[in-house]
Amino acid sequence: MKTIFIVVACLLFASSAFSQEKKSPQWVQALIQRYENMPVANPALSISRCEYRGETVYYVPPQCCDIPSILFNEEGKEVCSPDGGEGGDGDGTCTDFFVERKNCEVLWKDPR
């Protein structure tokens, strides 16, 4: 019985990891790989997928002090910086992101 439980748990975990990879575009996987090769950040780096202005976008929160966040479109192009930076308000071009975003889910968070 214990063996069956372990096998089922492993299959569920593998299935979850596989479906997560399929959901994310290749450029997101490459970005994750790049982040994993960088020194550990505090707070931990993460990538979330959201709906914003009728499109799928990917949000990377700001890192420390005056480093802005990055919002990417589905093709991997940087769209804007919703927050962070010197004044904490990003670049000012998508100030409605936190009000208008929907269905956000964390795709990856650095586990280190």
QUIFENPE-V403602 format. One record per backbone hydrogen bond with DSSP energy under -1.0 kcal/mol. NH is the residue of the N-H (numbers start at 1). CO is the residue of the C=O. Records with the same first field share a line. If there is no record, write none. Layout:
NH->CO / CO
This chain:
5->1
6->2
7->3
8->4
9->5
10->6
11->7
12->8
13->9
14->10
15->11
16->12
17->13
18->14
19->15
20->16
21->17
22->18
23->19
24->20
29->25
30->26
31->27
32->28
33->29
34->30
35->31
36->32
37->33
38->35
47->108
48->59
49->105
50->57
51->102
52->55
55->52
57->50
58->72
59->48
60->70
67->64
69->83
70->60
71->80
72->58
73->77
76->73
79->71
80->71
84->88
90->84
91->81
97->94
100->96
101->97
102->51
105->49
107->47
108->47
110->45
